[in-house]
C-alpha cells in the first residue's frame, strides 16, 4: 500500500517511510492511497472472529504486502494482548472499555502496534530512531510503555506543566532507560507545535532520525480501527446490528479511525464527536467555519486540544463529497460542570464509575438519542481511560468505588525523572542538540 500527504494527493511513499517520516515536509498527514472495502462475508460474520483475527484481517487489507502475513500476525498477537469488552448499561446503551491495556488507556492499541511496527522495520546498524511525542495525558504513558527497552530507539515525551493528572505524570516520568520526559510551561497545543516544528527543522533532521508517536503517525491510526470492528462484532452477538458510536474527541485520531473503519465497510449508522470546552469541531459542524482556538484546561485533560491535527484526515476522507460529513458526524461539547454532572448521573443510574472523557461521550450519546428519537439502534460510547487516573475529579462517594490496578501502586514507588522547559522552540531545539 502506498500513502500520500493530505496536502499533496499526488505524492507517494511506502508504509515504512510514512511510519518513520511521520509528518510530510508539506505539513500534511499521511493517508492510504485507497481505503479498501472489506468483503461482505467478513463484515456480516464479524461475530465469529476474535479481536486478533479481526485486527489481522483489517491490517492486512490496509497494508497489503508491506509486511508478510506471519510477521504481521506476530506483531498483532504481541501488541493486542488485552481485551476490549462492551458492557451493557441499558437496552440500547453500551460502553466500550478501552482501558484494559498496560497504561490503562485506549492509546495502548496504537502505541503498542506502532512500536512493534517500527522495531520490525528497523535494520541492524541503522541510525537510532528518535521518537518525539506530545501528550495531553494518556498518549505519553502508552508510548512510554510501548517503546520501553525497544533497541535502537529513544523517546522524548513533552507534556504541559500542571495539566496532567498525578498518575499520568508518574506514567510519563518514571520509566528511565530509553524514555525521557520534558515538562513544558504551556498547553498541549504548545507541546504539539514544538514537535511539529522539529520535524521541519533542517538541522535537527540532519542530526537525528526523527519520527512521531502522536496520532499524526499513520501507524497509530490503523490499529485504532480494530476496536470499532471488534465492538460491532460483540454487538452482533447480542442481536444488535445498528450501531451509533459516541467518541471522546481531543486530537480526533480516535474518531478518525472509526470513520476509516466505516469507509472500509463497517456499517456504522452515525458518529458523535464528543468534546469538552475545546469545541473547535462541534462549532465547525454547526457553522461550517473551522476556527482553531487556544486550548483551555478542563477536567477531561486528555481532550484539551484547540486545533486537532487529525481533523485534516477526516476532511480528506470526505473530500469527494464534503456535504456527507455533517450527515455522518454530529458534534456535542460540554463544560466542566456538565461533565461532573454526567459522572454523577452515570454512577447514580448504573453504579458505573466513568472517567471525565467517558462521561462526556455518554452525555453526548444520551443527548443524541433524545434528539433523534432512534428506534432499534444501539449506542456505544467509548471509555478511553481508567477512572483511577483522575482521582481528583470524583466526589468522595464515587471515588471510594474506584478499583486501583496493581500497576498504579507500583508507579507510586518510583522516582520521577523530568526536565522543565519553556514553550520556546529554540530552547527545545537546544535541549535536543545538547542531549544527543
TIMARFI-537364 format. One record per residue: x, y, z of N, C-alpha, C in turn. Coordinates in steps of 0.02 Angstrom, whole numbers, padded with zeros to 5 digits, always signed. Atoms other than C-alpha are relative to their C-alpha. Layout:
<firos>
XYZXYZXYZ/...
</firos>
This chain:
<firos>
+00042-00060+00000+00000+00000+00000+00044+00062+00000/-00035-00064+00001+00062+00174-00043-00041+00052+00038/+00032-00052-00039+00024+00330+00057+00016+00069-00029/-00010-00068+00025+00003+00514+00009-00010+00049+00057/+00011-00053-00048+00004+00678+00103-00067+00033-00014/+00064-00034+00009-00163+00762+00134+00009+00068-00033/-00014-00064+00034-00078+00920+00068+00027-00009-00070/-00024+00014+00067-00018+00834-00090-00022-00071-00019/+00028+00066+00014-00127+00692-00152+00037-00037-00055/-00039+00033+00053-00006+00657-00295+00063-00033+00028/-00061+00029-00029+00137+00610-00176-00011-00074+00015/+00004+00071-00015+00176+00427-00144+00061-00022+00041/-00054+00029-00040+00278+00344-00005-00022-00068+00023/+00016+00066-00026+00289+00169+00064-00026+00005+00072/+00023+00001-00070+00212+00119+00231+00058+00012+00047/-00059-00009-00042+00386+00109+00307+00020+00074+00002/-00018-00071+00001+00426+00286+00251-00052+00043+00036/+00053-00038-00033+00258+00350+00313+00006-00007+00076/-00008+00011-00072+00292+00273+00484+00060+00037+00028/-00061-00030-00026+00470+00335+00504+00003+00075-00012/+00003-00072+00013+00440+00506+00425-00071+00024+00012/+00071-00002-00017+00276+00525+00516-00038+00060-00026/+00034-00060+00025+00239+00702+00457+00035+00023-00064/-00031-00023+00062+00269+00752+00275+00028+00071+00008/-00030-00066-00003+00377+00905+00246-00050+00055-00020/+00050-00050+00018+00224+00992+00172-00051+00011+00056/+00041-00008-00060+00144+00979+00346-00070-00030-00006/+00062+00038+00002+00002+00867+00290+00006-00062+00045/-00003+00064-00035-00034+00694+00361-00008-00056-00051/+00002+00055+00048-00012+00526+00276-00067-00037+00004/+00061+00040+00008-00164+00430+00213+00013-00053-00053/-00008+00051+00053-00176+00268+00113-00030+00025-00065/+00023-00021+00066-00195+00296-00074-00072-00023-00012/+00070+00023+00004-00353+00191-00066-00017-00034+00066/+00023+00034-00060-00454+00133+00083-00042-00059-00024/+00034+00059+00028-00505-00046+00041-00067-00014+00035/+00063+00022-00031-00683-00103+00069+00003-00074+00012/-00003+00070-00017-00688-00268+00161-00061-00037-00028/+00055+00038+00032-00794-00407+00087-00058-00010+00048/+00062+00006-00040-00973-00428+00147+00000-00062+00044/-00001+00062-00039-00942-00606+00206+00036+00012+00066/-00037-00015-00061-00814-00543+00332-00041+00046+00045/+00038-00048-00040-00921-00396+00389-00061-00033+00032/+00061+00031-00025-01079-00500+00408+00012-00054+00051/-00016+00053-00047-00989-00632+00508+00053+00021+00051/-00049-00025-00047-00884-00521+00620-00003-00034+00067/+00008+00029-00066-00956-00603+00774+00030-00070+00007/-00032+00066-00003-00868-00766+00729+00077+00006+00006/-00073-00011-00003-00693-00687+00740+00020+00029+00067/-00029-00029-00061-00583-00646+00889+00030+00068-00017/-00031-00065+00011-00504-00474+00913+00065-00006-00040/-00060+00006+00041-00332-00532+00849-00014-00019-00073/+00017+00020+00069-00414-00614+00697-00028+00060-00039/+00027-00060+00033-00511-00455+00658+00057+00049-00015/-00056-00046+00009-00354-00349+00683+00044-00020-00058/-00042+00024+00055-00253-00457+00564-00033+00012-00067/+00035-00007+00064-00385-00454+00427-00003+00073-00021/+00004-00071+00015-00407-00266+00438+00068+00027-00020/-00067-00026+00014-00220-00229+00444+00027-00026-00066/-00026+00029+00062-00179-00347+00302-00032+00034-00061/+00033-00033+00056-00308-00264+00190+00026+00071-00009/-00026-00068+00005-00238-00091+00230+00072+00002-00023/-00072-00002+00012-00054-00136+00217+00022-00041-00060/-00019+00041+00057-00056-00262+00076+00059-00044+00018/-00058+00044-00011+00112-00350+00062+00059+00038+00031/-00055-00037-00033+00213-00217+00157+00031-00039+00057/-00025+00044-00052+00229-00342+00299-00028-00070-00014/+00025+00068+00013+00218-00531+00266-00049-00022+00053/+00054+00021-00044+00071-00620+00345+00024-00025+00068/-00023+00027-00064+00172-00713+00476+00029+00055+00045/-00027-00056-00038+00262-00554+00529-00054+00044+00029/+00056-00041-00022+00100-00456+00540-00039-00034+00056/+00035+00037-00053+00016-00592+00642+00039+00002+00066/-00041-00003-00061+00162-00594+00764-00004+00068+00033/+00005-00068-00027+00154-00405+00784-00066+00009+00036/+00067-00009-00029-00033-00408+00818-00008-00040+00064/+00008+00042-00060-00027-00552+00942+00042+00026+00058/-00041-00029-00052+00112-00466+01037-00028+00067+00025/+00023-00068-00018+00035-00291+01034-00070+00000+00029/+00070-00001-00021-00151-00327+01054-00013-00062+00042/+00005+00059-00044-00141-00448+01200-00042+00014+00062/+00047-00015-00053-00279-00374+01308-00069+00007-00031/+00067+00002+00028-00466-00367+01289-00032+00070+00001/+00036-00063+00004-00588-00226+01248-00075-00015-00003/+00070+00022+00000-00763-00277+01303-00050+00057-00007/+00056-00046-00007-00928-00188+01276-00041-00024+00060/+00039+00015-00060-01030-00179+01436-00068+00033-00009/+00068-00025+00009-01218-00160+01426-00024+00036+00063/+00026-00039-00055-01290-00023+01536-00076+00009-00004/+00072-00003+00013-01464-00008+01458-00014-00042-00062/+00019+00039+00059-01560-00095+01320+00037+00024-00062/-00031-00028+00060-01484+00023+01191+00061+00042+00015/-00059-00039-00019-01332+00092+01283+00055-00048+00024/-00057+00042-00016-01162+00006+01291+00062+00044+00009/-00064-00034-00006-00990+00062+01347+00055-00046-00024/-00057+00038+00025-00835+00003+01254+00060+00018+00044/-00055-00012-00047-00697-00015+01385+00067-00012-00035/-00063+00002+00036-00530+00025+01305+00060+00011+00046/-00052-00017-00049-00428+00042+01465+00031-00062+00033/-00025+00062-00030-00376-00139+01495+00071-00017-00021/-00070+00009+00019-00202-00120+01420+00047+00023+00056/-00049-00014-00054-00041-00088+01519+00000+00072+00025/+00000-00069-00024-00057+00103+01526-00069+00024+00020/+00068-00015-00023-00244+00097+01566-00034+00052-00044/+00031-00047+00046-00293+00198+01412-00006-00030-00070/+00012+00027+00067-00357+00167+01236+00061+00006-00045/-00057-00012+00044-00194+00229+01165+00051-00057+00001/-00041+00060+00002-00113+00062+01208-00007-00035-00067/+00009+00032+00066-00188-00003+01045+00049+00030-00051/-00042-00033+00050-00097+00125+00939+00073-00002+00018/-00070-00005-00020+00064+00142+01039+00036-00067-00004/-00032+00066+00000+00099-00044+01057+00008-00026-00072/-00004+00021+00070+00061-00082+00874+00055+00039-00035/-00049-00043+00034+00166+00065+00814+00071-00017+00021/-00068+00015-00023+00317+00023+00923+00025-00065-00030/-00021+00065+00028+00320-00155+00858+00008+00004-00076/-00009-00013+00072+00298-00096+00678+00069+00031-00011/-00064-00034+00007+00448+00019+00700+00058-00048+00014/-00053+00048-00016+00551-00118+00782+00008-00051-00057/-00002+00047+00056+00506-00235+00638+00040+00029-00059/-00032-00031+00058+00566-00111+00507+00072+00021+00013/-00069-00022-00016+00725-00057+00599+00050-00055-00018/-00051+00048+00019+00876-00141+00524+00062+00010+00045/-00061-00003-00042+01033-00184+00623+00051+00047-00032/-00049-00047+00024+01161-00045+00608-00029+00066-00023/+00031-00062+00021+01034+00088+00561+00007+00053+00054/-00003-00056-00046+01037+00259+00641-00056-00005+00052/+00050+00002-00053+00948+00271+00809-00063+00039-00018/+00064-00033+00013+00764+00316+00796-00018+00043+00060/+00021-00046-00053+00715+00469+00897-00075+00015-00008/+00073-00007+00002+00529+00469+00936-00020+00060+00043/+00025-00059-00036+00452+00637+00984-00075-00007+00009/+00071+00006-00011+00281+00637+01064-00025+00054+00048/+00034-00048-00043+00170+00774+01134-00060-00036+00031/+00056+00034-00032+00041+00718+01261-00041+00049+00042/+00045-00037-00044-00110+00793+01346-00019-00043+00059/+00012+00043-00057-00110+00649+01467+00015-00073-00013/-00004+00073+00007-00130+00471+01403+00048-00024-00054/-00044+00023+00054-00029+00462+01242+00070-00015+00026/-00069+00009-00023+00138+00483+01331+00010-00063+00039/-00007+00061-00039+00108+00342+01454-00003-00062-00043/+00006+00057+00045+00054+00222+01318+00062-00008-00043/-00060+00002+00042+00202+00268+01207+00061-00022+00042/-00056+00018-00043+00324+00255+01352+00003-00075+00012/+00000+00072-00012+00270+00078+01394+00007-00040-00065/-00006+00035+00064+00257+00031+01210+00071-00004-00024/-00069-00003+00026+00438+00082+01174+00053-00017+00053/-00048+00011-00053+00519+00047+01343+00044-00061-00015/-00047+00054+00013+00675-00056+01310+00006-00023-00071/-00006+00019+00071+00650-00066+01121+00068+00022-00025/-00068-00017+00021+00827-00072+01049+00002+00054-00053/-00015-00050+00052+00896+00074+00947-00055+00052-00007/+00050-00053+00000+00753+00190+00994+00008+00043+00063/+00002-00045-00058+00739+00341+01109-00064+00041-00007/+00064-00035+00000+00576+00425+01157+00006+00063+00043/+00002-00063-00037+00558+00608+01210-00073+00022+00004/+00070-00016-00012+00389+00649+01287-00006+00072+00025/+00013-00069-00022+00328+00830+01301-00071+00003+00030/+00066-00006-00030+00186+00864+01423-00008+00069+00032/+00011-00067-00027+00106+01027+01484+00002+00002+00076/-00009-00006-00072+00156+01080+01659-00067+00012+00035/+00059-00010-00041+00017+01060+01786-00066-00019-00032/+00062+00013+00036-00108+00997+01659-00011-00074-00014/+00013+00071+00002-00095+00808+01677-00011-00023+00071/+00014+00024-00067-00155+00705+01824+00063-00029+00031/-00059+00026-00035-00033+00640+01956+00020-00068-00027/-00016+00067+00025-00045+00461+01892+00026+00004-00071/-00026-00009+00068-00024+00516+01712+00072+00025+00002/-00068-00026-00005+00132+00614+01763+00049-00055+00021/-00044+00056-00020+00204+00461+01850+00012-00047-00059/-00009+00044+00058+00174+00359+01693+00049+00029-00051/-00044-00034+00048+00272+00488+01593+00072+00004+00025/-00064-00023-00027+00417+00521+01710+00039-00051+00040/-00033+00048-00044+00464+00360+01800+00029-00060-00038/-00021+00058+00039+00522+00249+01658+00076-00009-00004/-00072+00006+00009+00706+00290+01632+00016-00036-00065/-00025+00035+00059+00804+00185+01508+00000+00045-00061/+00000-00038+00062+00766+00250+01333-00059+00049-00004/+00056-00046-00003+00621+00361+01389+00018+00061+00040/-00013-00061-00037+00642+00544+01439-00061+00046-00006/+00060-00041-00004+00510+00670+01491+00018+00073+00007/-00009-00073-00003+00501+00858+01463-00065+00033+00022/+00057-00038-00026+00383+00967+01565+00001+00070-00031/+00002-00062+00037+00334+01113+01453-00046+00051+00035/+00039-00052-00032+00275+01276+01529-00049+00030-00052/+00049-00020+00050+00123+01290+01415-00057-00049-00003/+00057+00045+00010-00026+01195+01345+00021-00059-00044/-00013+00055+00045-00040+01034+01247+00013+00027-00071/-00010-00028+00067-00054+01139+01088+00072+00026-00008/-00069-00022+00002+00115+01215+01132+00047-00059-00009/-00041+00061+00006+00190+01041+01154-00004-00027-00071/+00010+00026+00067+00116+00984+00989+00035+00044-00052/-00033-00046+00047+00181+01140+00900+00075-00010+00000/-00072+00012-00004+00358+01105+00963+00019-00063-00039/-00014+00063+00035+00352+00926+00898-00006+00010-00076/+00010-00010+00073+00282+00978+00728+00056+00042-00030/-00053-00043+00026+00412+01114+00708+00066-00037-00005/-00062+00039+00001+00552+00993+00750+00005-00042-00064/+00000+00042+00059+00500+00883+00604+00018+00038-00063/-00016-00040+00059+00526+01026+00482+00063+00042+00009/-00062-00036-00013+00688+01091+00559+00058-00037-00034/-00053+00033+00039+00833+01054+00441+00057-00025+00043/-00057+00019-00042+00969+01050+00574-00016-00062+00042/+00019+00058-00040+00875+00928+00686-00007-00062-00043/+00009+00059+00043+00831+00815+00541+00065-00025-00030/-00065+00022+00023+01010+00813+00482+00037-00041+00053/-00036+00033-00055+01071+00757+00653-00036-00063+00025/+00039+00054-00029+00930+00642+00708-00047-00031-00051/+00052+00034+00039+00813+00515+00632-00065+00008+00040/+00058-00018-00040+00653+00593+00696-00064-00032-00027/+00068+00022+00018+00479+00518+00697-00046+00016+00058/+00049-00017-00051+00319+00545+00794-00037-00061+00024/+00044+00052-00027+00218+00434+00908-00068+00028+00015/+00068-00028-00007+00070+00552+00910-00045-00030-00053/+00048+00029+00047-00087+00509+00816+00008+00029-00070/-00016-00020+00068-00016+00605+00669+00035-00057-00038/-00034+00056+00032+00081+00443+00637-00053-00051-00023/+00050+00045+00028-00020+00328+00523+00000-00067+00035/-00003+00064-00035+00040+00177+00623-00038+00002+00067/+00043-00006-00059-00058+00245+00772-00073-00006-00020/+00070-00003+00021-00218+00268+00672-00026-00069-00019/+00023+00064+00026-00228+00097+00590-00025-00048+00054/+00024+00048-00051-00239-00010+00749-00061+00023+00038/+00060-00023-00034-00374+00102+00820-00064-00020-00038/+00059+00026+00035-00490+00039+00684-00021-00068+00027/+00014+00069-00021-00477-00135+00761-00057-00003+00049/+00050+00008-00053-00585-00100+00913-00069+00023-00022/+00066-00014+00026-00726-00025+00811-00031-00063-00031/+00024+00063+00028-00741-00186+00712-00017-00050+00055/+00010+00048-00054-00725-00287+00872-00061+00017+00042/+00059-00020-00037-00857-00185+00963-00063-00019-00038/+00057+00019+00041-00976-00212+00819-00011-00076+00002/+00005+00073-00005-00938-00399+00825-00033-00021+00065/+00031+00016-00064-00984-00404+01009-00074+00020+00001/+00070-00021+00003-01144-00307+00975-00042-00050-00041/+00036+00050+00040-01192-00432+00840-00019-00061+00042/+00014+00058-00043-01179-00572+00968-00059+00013+00047/+00056-00018-00044-01308-00477+01072-00062+00020-00040/+00058-00012+00042-01426-00458+00925-00007+00072-00023/+00002-00071+00020-01380-00275+00889+00040+00008-00065/-00037-00009+00063-01336-00234+00708-00004+00072-00026/+00001-00071+00017-01375-00047+00700+00034+00038+00058/-00042-00028-00053-01242+00050+00795+00017+00073-00013/-00026-00068+00000-01202+00230+00835+00058+00002+00050/-00058-00007-00045-01030+00269+00911+00006+00072+00024/-00015-00065-00028-01001+00414+01029+00071-00001+00026/-00072+00004-00009-00817+00456+01039+00027+00062+00036/-00034-00057-00031-00725+00567+01165+00055+00025-00047/-00042-00024+00055-00627+00680+01048+00044+00059+00022/-00047-00053-00014-00470+00783+01075+00039+00018-00062/-00039-00011+00061-00345+00769+00933-00032-00034-00061/+00043+00028+00052-00477+00673+00832+00030-00059-00038/-00024+00062+00029-00371+00520+00794-00047-00058+00013/+00044+00055-00019-00493+00406+00886-00061-00004-00046/+00058+00001+00044-00647+00456+00788+00021-00005-00073/-00026+00008+00068-00540+00469+00631+00009-00073-00018/-00007+00072+00011-00501+00284+00650-00069-00033-00010/+00068+00027+00008-00687+00248+00670-00027+00014-00070/+00024-00017+00067-00725+00339+00509+00037-00040-00053/-00036+00044+00047-00588+00241+00421-00031-00070+00000/+00033+00065-00004-00672+00081+00484-00066+00001-00040/+00062-00008+00038-00836+00146+00412+00014+00000-00075/-00019+00000+00071-00750+00181+00246+00018-00070-00024/-00019+00069+00018-00689+00000+00250-00061-00046-00002/+00061+00040+00006-00869-00060+00259-00035-00014+00065/+00035+00011-00063-00913-00064+00444-00065+00040-00001/+00065-00035+00010-01100-00022+00441-00021+00042+00061/+00016-00046-00055-01098+00117+00572-00054+00049-00023/+00054-00045+00019-01258+00221+00571+00021+00073+00006/-00017-00070-00013-01178+00379+00641+00058+00004+00050/-00053-00014-00049-01029+00451+00736-00017+00065+00037/+00010-00059-00041-01042+00575+00879+00069+00021+00026/-00062-00028-00025-00890+00684+00913-00016+00038+00065/+00015-00029-00065-00899+00724+01099+00062+00036+00027/-00057-00038-00024-00785+00863+01160-00017+00036+00065/+00009-00044-00058-00758+00968+01314-00006+00072-00025/+00006-00070+00020-00748+01159+01309+00042+00017-00061/-00040-00009+00061-00619+01142+01169-00042-00026-00059/+00054+00021+00044-00759+01138+01043+00009+00022-00073/-00014-00022+00068-00674+01183+00879-00041-00038-00052/+00035+00041+00051-00752+01038+00782-00076+00004+00008/+00073-00009-00005-00929+01045+00855-00024+00067-00028/+00019-00065+00028-00932+01229+00810+00004+00000-00076/-00006+00006+00073-00871+01190+00634-00060-00037-00029/+00056+00039+00025-01008+01060+00613-00065+00040+00000/+00060-00042-00004-01136+01189+00663+00002+00059-00050/-00006-00063+00038-01069+01340+00567+00032-00007-00068/-00038+00008+00063-00961+01271+00427+00064+00039-00001/-00062-00040-00006-00819+01382+00488+00047-00035+00048/-00049+00031-00043-00663+01297+00554+00046+00054+00029/-00038-00052-00033-00582+01411+00681+00039-00030+00058/-00042+00027-00053-00436+01342+00781+00004+00051+00057/-00001-00043-00059-00428+01409+00959+00056-00022+00046/-00046+00022-00053-00301+01409+01100-00037-00049+00046/+00033+00049-00042-00337+01258+01208-00010+00027+00071/+00014-00019-00069-00413+01281+01380+00001-00063+00043/-00005+00056-00045-00385+01169+01531-00069-00020+00026/+00064+00026-00024-00531+01058+01583+00011-00062+00044/-00004+00062-00039-00570+00908+01694+00020-00059-00044/-00016+00054+00047-00553+00797+01539+00063+00020-00039/-00061-00032+00025-00373+00849+01510+00028-00031-00064/-00027+00032+00060-00330+00721+01375-00034+00024-00063/+00036-00027+00057-00454+00811+01262+00009+00075-00006/-00011-00072+00001-00386+00986+01290+00040+00020-00062/-00033-00014+00064-00345+01018+01107-00042+00051-00038/+00037-00052+00035-00394+01178+01019+00006-00002-00075/-00011+00005+00072-00326+01134+00847+00017-00072-00017/-00013+00071+00008-00346+00947+00820+00032-00019-00066/-00038+00017+00061-00218+00879+00698-00037-00046-00047/+00029+00051+00043-00319+00733+00636-00063+00021-00036/+00058-00022+00037-00463+00838+00576+00014+00001-00075/-00015-00001+00072-00372+00855+00409-00007-00069-00031/+00011+00067+00026-00378+00666+00391-00075-00013-00010/+00073+00010+00006-00565+00664+00423-00026+00039-00060/+00022-00040+00057-00592+00805+00299+00022-00034-00065/-00025+00033+00060-00485+00708+00174-00044-00060-00019/+00042+00058+00015-00596+00554+00191-00068+00019-00028/+00063-00024+00028-00745+00661+00141+00011+00048-00058/-00016-00051+00051-00657+00762+00006-00041-00009-00064/+00039+00012+00061-00757+00680-00134-00073+00021+00008/+00070-00019-00014-00922+00725-00050-00003+00035+00068/-00004-00035-00064-00897+00857+00086-00068+00007+00036/+00065-00009-00031-01084+00876+00115-00020-00061+00041/+00015+00062-00037-01088+00696+00179+00026+00003+00071/-00032-00003-00066-00981+00745+00328-00050+00014+00055/+00050-00017-00052-01122+00826+00426-00054-00054+00007/+00048+00055-00004-01234+00679+00384+00026-00057+00043/-00029+00057-00036-01113+00555+00463+00026+00017+00070/-00030-00019-00065-01044+00655+00611-00041+00057+00031/+00030-00054-00039-01130+00758+00745+00050+00020+00055/-00045-00024-00052-01036+00864+00872-00038+00026+00060/+00027-00025-00063-01076+00896+01055+00058+00021+00044/-00052-00023-00046-00975+00992+01184-00030+00013+00069/+00023-00007-00068-00987+01003+01373+00052+00034+00043/-00047-00032-00045-00910+01113+01506+00013-00043+00061/-00019+00041-00058-00836+01052+01670-00059-00015+00046/+00058+00011-00043-00997+01074+01767-00044-00055-00029/+00040+00052+00033-01090+00968+01640+00035-00067+00002/-00039+00062-00005-00950+00840+01643-00008-00032+00068/+00008+00025-00068-00960+00823+01832-00071-00028+00011/+00069+00023-00006-01149+00806+01821-00009-00067-00035/+00005+00064+00036-01129+00667+01692+00033-00057+00038/-00034+00051-00041-01005+00573+01802-00047-00025+00055/+00046+00017-00054-01132+00578+01944-00061-00037-00026/+00059+00032+00029-01278+00531+01832+00014-00072-00020/-00018+00068+00019-01187+00379+01764+00005-00045+00061/-00006+00041-00060-01146+00319+01938-00068-00012+00033/+00066+00007-00031-01320+00352+02007-00044-00048-00039/+00044+00040+00042-01403+00266+01860+00023-00072-00007/-00026+00067+00016-01289+00117+01831+00048-00028+00053/-00053+00018-00047-01169+00112+01980+00065-00015-00038/-00059+00006+00043-01033+00131+01848+00043+00063+00007/-00045-00057-00008-00880+00241+01875+00033+00013-00067/-00027-00019+00066-00831+00334+01717+00048+00059+00008/-00046-00056+00000-00681+00447+01689-00033+00060-00034/+00034-00058+00028-00722+00625+01634-00008-00002-00076/+00005+00005+00073-00686+00589+01450-00057-00047-00019/+00053+00048+00012-00800+00438+01455-00069+00029+00015/+00064-00031-00019-00936+00537+01543-00025+00048-00054/+00019-00045+00054-00934+00666+01404-00028-00039-00059/+00025+00042+00055-00956+00528+01274-00070-00027+00016/+00066+00025-00021-01103+00456+01373-00052+00055-00007/+00048-00054+00003-01188+00625+01388-00017+00019-00072/+00012-00015+00070-01166+00658+01203-00045-00052-00032/+00042+00053+00026-01242+00489+01162-00072+00008+00023/+00068-00007-00026-01392+00518+01276-00035+00060-00033/+00030-00058+00031-01420+00691+01203-00018-00015-00073/+00013+00018+00070-01407+00623+01025-00061-00046-00005/+00058+00046+00001-01529+00482+01063-00065+00037+00012/+00060-00040-00014-01652+00607+01135-00018+00045-00059/+00013-00045+00057-01631+00725+00987-00028-00038-00060/+00017+00036+00062-01652+00590+00854-00058-00049+00008/+00054+00048-00013-01782+00475+00937+00012-00064-00040/-00019+00058+00040-01692+00325+00864-00036-00063+00024/+00031+00064-00016-01777+00156+00857+00046-00056-00025/-00038+00060+00019-01688-00013+00853+00073+00017-00017/-00070-00018+00011-01517+00073+00858+00035+00004+00067/-00038+00001-00063-01391+00038+00995+00055+00053-00002/-00055-00049-00007-01269+00171+01055+00057-00030+00040/-00060+00021-00036-01092+00127+01104+00043+00061+00012/-00045-00055-00015-00992+00260+01194+00067-00028+00024/-00067+00026-00013-00804+00239+01211+00026+00024+00067/-00034-00016-00062-00720+00232+01380+00074-00003-00012/-00068-00004+00025-00545+00290+01343+00054-00005+00053/-00050+00003-00053-00459+00287+01514-00030-00026+00064/+00022+00026-00065-00471+00201+01682-00012+00058+00047/+00016-00057-00045-00553+00315+01812+00052+00013+00053/-00050-00010-00052-00409+00289+01934+00051+00053-00020/-00049-00049+00023-00305+00408+01827-00022+00072+00015/+00027-00068-00011-00415+00556+01878-00033+00004+00069/+00031+00005-00066-00443+00539+02067-00031+00064+00025/+00025-00064-00026-00471+00724+02098-00065+00022-00032/+00060-00019+00036-00617+00731+01978-00064-00023+00036/+00059+00034-00026-00734+00620+02079-00017+00023+00071/+00019-00011-00069-00835+00660+02235+00016-00063+00041/-00023+00055-00043-00787+00551+02384-00043-00062-00005/+00045+00058+00000-00941+00440+02373+00006-00042-00063/-00014+00039+00060-00893+00389+02196+00072-00024-00001/-00071+00017+00000-00704+00390+02217+00015-00064+00039/-00013+00059-00042-00714+00256+02352-00016-00065-00035/+00018+00060+00038-00782+00134+02223+00047-00013-00059/-00048+00011+00054-00635+00151+02103+00050-00054+00021/-00049+00053-00013-00529-00006+02096+00068+00022-00028/-00067-00022+00019-00343+00035+02090+00040-00060-00027/-00039+00055+00028-00246-00080+01971+00070-00004+00032/-00064+00012-00033-00083-00155+02034+00055+00044-00029/-00055-00038+00030+00025-00060+01910+00002+00073+00024/+00001-00068-00027-00032+00106+01984+00036+00004+00067/-00034+00002-00065+00026+00058+02158+00076-00006-00011/-00072+00007+00014+00195+00008+02083+00030+00067-00022/-00024-00064+00024+00211+00178+01997+00017+00048+00058/-00007-00048-00055+00194+00271+02161+00063-00011+00041/-00062+00014-00035+00353+00190+02225+00061+00022-00040/-00055-00017+00044+00459+00254+02080+00017+00074+00004/-00024-00069-00002+00562+00414+02068-00010+00033-00068/+00010-00037+00062+00519+00547+01939+00067+00023-00029/-00057-00028+00036+00647+00597+01807-00028+00045-00055/+00033-00047+00045+00593+00755+01716+00042+00063-00008/-00034-00064+00014+00668+00911+01634-00052+00052-00016/+00047-00054+00012+00574+01076+01638+00027+00046-00056/-00018-00045+00055+00574+01186+01480-00056+00050-00011/+00051-00048+00023+00485+01340+01416-00031-00026-00064/+00031+00020+00063+00374+01331+01262+00036+00029-00060/-00040-00029+00054+00508+01420+01159+00033-00055-00041/-00028+00053+00042+00561+01314+01011+00076-00003+00004/-00073+00000-00003+00743+01368+01020+00026-00035+00063/-00019+00035-00062+00752+01306+01200-00007-00075-00009/+00011+00071+00013+00679+01139+01146+00052-00028-00047/-00050+00021+00048+00795+01127+00998+00069-00005+00033/-00064+00001-00035+00944+01169+01107+00005-00061+00045/+00000+00059-00042+00895+01031+01228+00015-00063-00041/-00011+00059+00042+00888+00903+01088+00072-00003-00025/-00068+00000+00027+01055+00957+01016+00052-00014+00054/-00049+00010-00054+01142+00957+01185-00004-00069+00031/+00010+00065-00032+01072+00789+01240-00003-00055-00053/-00002+00049+00054+01122+00683+01094+00012-00071+00026/
</firos>
